[in-house]
Amino acid sequence: MNFNERIDLLSDDEVVVIIQSKEDYQNEFWELCVIEAEKRKIRGVTQIIDDLNTKIKEKEIAKKEKADKEAALLELYSEKTIIIFSSIFTPLAGSILFAMNLKRLHCKGIDYVIGIGYFYTIAVGIICFVMPFGSMSATGYLINVVAGFIMVYQFTNKYYPGDMEYKKRNPLPAYLVGFSIVMLVLLIIFRNIIY
């Protein structure tokens, strides 16, 4: 049974129900129902179609506005990325990512954030230097995590606009740069130890 034969068997009310629920039917079948409704001169069908077209246009406009809004959002490193970066490397490295966010936002305080990161890194170095060798790394990581949390939550409230929306920036390039620097430093250290 083809679409036309099926439509011929439908009552006027069934045709109206099909027209009202366009998403539930194939376009070809729905369009044939509209043509059939016009042939039968069913009242109110043009209003239903106009309402559906208005809804479709509103959805398209809302979708376009959402896409435009997302495209206009700044890409920033997330708080989680900054904390992880601070704990894996040093608070100075995390403060550099945070400063990059501030630069993209055209905010003041970049020097202050990097200075605090430098201070935390020196503090971690001093604390780890006076600690026994076995507990040094665990304490260092713990202090790095705490420093990352303090930087993120203290400076986020201070420098970021309150209800700011942003896209999360891909942290992979920053991690690759960080790991490359660590590998280079380790290579230099081991090279000097061997020779």
N, C-alpha and C positions, 0 to 999 in steps of 0.2 A: 504494500500500500504506500503510495507516494504522499508527499506533503499535501497536495491539493485534495486528494481523496480524504485524508484525515481531517482537513479543515472543513470540508463539506459536511462531515458528521458532527461537528461541534455546534453547540448552541451559542446564541449571542453572548450569554453570560460567560461561557467558557472562553470565547474569543477575547473578551475584555480582560479576563483573568490572565490569559497568556500575554496580552499586550502590557499589562501592568507589571508583570514579572519577567522583564526582558532578559535578565542575567541567567535565568533558568533554562532558556531555550536557544537553539541554534539560530544564528542571524537570519538565514534563509527562511526558516519556518516562521520566525517572528515577523519578518517583512511580509510574508504571504498572509499572515493573520491580519496585519494592518490593511493590506489591500482588500481582503475579504470583509473587514469591518467597514471599509469605505463603500464597498459594493452593497452591503446590507444596510448602509446608512445608520449604523449603530450610534446612538447619541453619546456624546462625551469622549469619544475616542481621540479626537484632535486635541482636546485639553490634556488627556493622559499622555499623549505623545509629546506635547509641548512641555509638560512637567518632567517627563523622562529626559528630554533633550537638555532642559535647564539643569537637571541634576548631573547629567554627564558633563556638561560644560563646567559646572562648579567643581566637580571632582578633578577635571583636567587642570583648571586654574589653581586649585589647592595643591595638586601634585607639582605643578610648575613652580609655584611659590616656595614650596618646601625644598625643591631641588635648587632653586636660586639662593635660598637662605643657607643651605648646606654648602653651596659653592662659595658663598661669601664668608663663611666661618674661617677663622684663623686656625692653622695647624700648630698645636702646642704639644710639648711633651707632657704626658700625664703625670699626676702626682706620684702614682705607683712607679712609673719609670724612673723618676728622679730619686725616689727612696731606694729602689733596687740598685741604681747606678752608684748612689752614695755608699751603699753597703758593700757592693762588689769591689769597687775601686776605692775612692776616697770621698769625703764630703766636698772636697774641692771640685772633683769631677761632677758631682751632683749639682753643685752651685753653678757650674758653668752651663749645664743644661737649663737650670732655672733662669739664669741670666739671659740665655738665648730666648726663652719665653718672654721675659720682660722686654727685650729688644723688639720682638715682634709686636708687642702690645704698646710700644713707645712709652714705657713707664720709666720713672726714675728709680734709683736704688740698685742699679746693676753693680756698681762698685762696692756698695755695702754688702750685697749678697755674696759676691766673690770674696770679699774680705772675711766675712763670717765663715765661708767654706774653707778658706786658707787657715783661719784660726783653729777651726775644728780639726783640720788635717794635722796641724802642728801639735795640737793637744793629743790626738791619737798617737802620733809618733812618740811624744814624750812619755805618755802612759805605757805604751808598749815597750819602750826602751827600758823602763825601770821595772817592768814585770818579769817574773821568771819565764824562761823560754817556752815552756809547755803551755802556759795559759795565755800567751801573748796573742795568738791569732784569734782565739775565741773572744777575748776582751776587745780586741781591735774591731772585729766585725760587729760586736754588740754596740760599741761606741759609734761606729759608722752608721748603723741603723738608727740609733737615737738621734744622731746629728741630722740625718736625712729627714726624719720625722719633724724635728724642731724647725729645720729650714723650710720645709714644705708648708707646714701648718701655720707657722708664724708669718712667713712672708706672703703666703697665698692670701690670707685675710688682709694683710697690709697693702699689697700692691695690685692684686687682681680686682677688677670690678666685681661687685657682689654676685650678680646672677648671670655671669658670663657663660655663654655656650661656646664650645670650641670642638674642632675635630682633633682626635688623637693623632699625633704625629708618629710616624713609624720610627721606633727606637733602634731598629737594626743597624743603620749606618753609625749611630753613636756607639753601639756596642762593638761593632767591628773596629772603629777607631780606637776605642778604649782597650780592647784586647790586643790590637796591633801594637799600641804603645807599651803595654805590659810585656808582650813577647820581645819587643825590641830591648827594653830595659833588662829583662832576664837574659837575653842573648849577650848583652854587654857585660853583665855581672858574671855569667858563667865563663865567658871568654877570658875575662881577667883572672878568674880563679884558676882556670886550666893553665894559663901561661904564667 
